Amino acid sequence: MGEIMADYLQLLEESLVKKIGVLDRIGEFNLKQKDLFLVRSETPDFEKFDSYIEEKDKLIEELNSLDEGFETLYQRVAETLKADKAGNARMIRRLQDLIREITDKSSTLQAQEAENKKLMEEFFKNARAGIGKDRTNLNAAYSYYQVQRGMGGPESLFMDSKK
């Protein structure tokens, strides 16, 4: 059983290492999304943004698959692993270190996602404000045009309405 257990532990380790790689790639896409919204002088490329979202979705699916595989395998070896903690101490520490790294990366990704959300909300808030300002300017220009053509609108206060 020792060789089989070593193989199972190796598979658990490989699963965690793959998970770290997937988390790193998700982080890269988060940074790319952030860069799209940091350029304030131009409208973000929403096609790129959508493609980043699609890629992240695929990576999240891969992450879920790795999680399920890890859980299934761990359930298979948990009892044996706990029974011989001393004999597997080195590998257990290695797995714990990888899990800590995954937890740290997950926290970092959550912070990146929150920052990207804030940047996106700020962009849309500014865009809405710009639309409102444009609408106000358009209404003022139209009112001025109507007054100049005598087509209605507020009458001048300086004109005598007596004939």
C-alpha positions in Angstrom: 0.0 0.0 0.0 3.0 2.3 0.5 3.8 2.7 -3.2 0.1 3.2 -4.0 -0.2 5.8 -1.2 2.9 7.6 -2.6 1.2 7.7 -6.0 -2.0 9.1 -4.5 -0.1 11.8 -2.6 1.8 12.7 -5.8 -1.5 13.1 -7.6 -2.9 15.3 -4.8 0.3 17.4 -5.1 0.0 17.7 -8.9 -3.6 18.7 -8.6 -2.8 21.5 -6.2 0.1 22.7 -8.4 -2.2 22.8 -11.4 -4.7 24.7 -9.4 -2.0 27.3 -8.5 -1.3 27.6 -12.3 -5.0 28.2 -13.1 -5.2 30.8 -10.3 -2.2 32.6 -11.8 -3.8 32.7 -15.2 -7.0 34.1 -13.7 -4.9 36.7 -12.1 -3.3 37.6 -15.4 -6.8 38.1 -16.9 -7.8 40.3 -13.9 -4.8 42.5 -14.6 -5.7 42.8 -18.3 -9.3 43.7 -17.3 -7.9 46.4 -15.0 -5.7 47.8 -17.7 -8.8 48.3 -19.9 -10.4 50.6 -17.4 -7.3 52.5 -16.3 -7.0 54.3 -19.6 -9.4 57.1 -18.9 -9.0 59.0 -22.2 -10.8 56.3 -24.2 -13.7 53.9 -24.0 -12.6 50.4 -22.9 -12.6 47.7 -25.5 -15.6 45.7 -24.4 -14.9 42.9 -26.9 -11.6 42.3 -25.2 -13.3 42.6 -21.8 -15.9 39.9 -22.9 -13.2 37.7 -24.2 -11.3 37.9 -20.9 -14.5 37.0 -19.1 -15.0 34.0 -21.3 -11.4 32.8 -20.7 -11.8 33.3 -17.0 -15.1 31.2 -17.1 -13.2 28.4 -18.8 -10.4 28.6 -16.2 -13.0 28.6 -13.4 -14.5 25.4 -14.8 -11.1 23.9 -14.9 -10.6 25.0 -11.3 -13.9 23.4 -10.2 -12.9 20.2 -12.0 -9.5 20.1 -10.2 -11.3 20.7 -6.9 -13.7 17.8 -7.5 -10.8 15.5 -8.5 -8.8 16.6 -5.4 -11.8 16.0 -3.1 -12.5 12.6 -4.6 -8.9 11.5 -4.3 -8.5 12.9 -0.8 -11.6 11.1 0.4 -10.1 7.9 -0.9 -6.8 8.3 1.0 -7.8 10.4 4.0 -8.1 7.5 6.5 -4.8 6.0 5.5 -3.1 9.4 5.5 -4.4 10.1 9.0 -3.3 6.7 10.3 0.3 7.2 9.3 0.9 10.9 9.9 4.5 10.4 10.9 5.3 8.4 7.8 3.7 11.0 5.5 4.7 14.1 7.5 6.9 15.6 4.7 4.2 15.2 2.0 1.5 16.4 4.4 3.5 19.6 5.0 4.0 20.0 1.3 0.3 19.7 0.6 -0.5 22.1 3.5 2.0 24.7 2.0 0.4 24.4 -1.4 -3.1 24.8 0.1 -1.9 28.0 1.9 -0.5 29.3 -1.3 -3.9 28.6 -3.0 -5.7 30.4 -0.2 -3.4 33.4 -0.5 -3.9 33.5 -4.3 -7.6 33.2 -3.9 -7.6 36.2 -1.5 -5.6 38.2 -4.0 -7.9 37.3 -6.8 -10.9 38.4 -4.7 -9.2 41.8 -4.1 -8.5 42.2 -7.8 -12.1 41.4 -8.7 -13.3 43.9 -6.2 -11.0 46.6 -7.6 -12.0 45.8 -11.2 -15.7 46.0 -10.2 -15.0 49.4 -8.6 -13.2 50.7 -11.7 -16.1 49.5 -14.0 -18.7 51.1 -11.8 -16.8 54.3 -11.8 -16.5 54.2 -15.6 -20.3 53.7 -16.0 -21.1 56.4 -13.4 -18.9 58.9 -15.3 -20.4 57.7 -18.6 -24.0 58.3 -17.3 -23.0 61.7 -16.0 -21.6 62.6 -19.4 -24.8 61.5 -21.0 -26.9 63.6 -18.6 -24.7 66.6 -19.3 -25.0 66.1 -23.0 -28.8 65.9 -22.8 -28.9 69.1 -20.7 -26.7 70.9 -23.3 -28.9 69.6 -26.1 -32.1 70.7 -24.4 -30.6 74.2 -23.8 -29.5 74.5 -27.4 -33.0 73.4 -28.6 -34.7 75.9 -26.3 -32.5 78.7 -27.6 -33.2 77.7 -31.2 -37.0 77.7 -30.5 -36.8 81.2 -28.9 -34.8 82.5 -31.8 -37.3 81.3 -34.3 -40.2 82.5 -32.4 -41.7 79.0 -32.2 -42.6 79.0 -28.6 -40.7 78.6 -25.5 -40.4 81.2 -22.7 -41.2 84.7 -23.8 -38.7 87.4 -23.2 -39.3 89.4 -20.1 -38.0 92.5 -21.7 -40.6 92.6 -24.5 -43.7 94.6 -24.0 -46.7 92.4 -24.8 -49.0 95.4 -25.2 -49.9 96.4 -28.7 
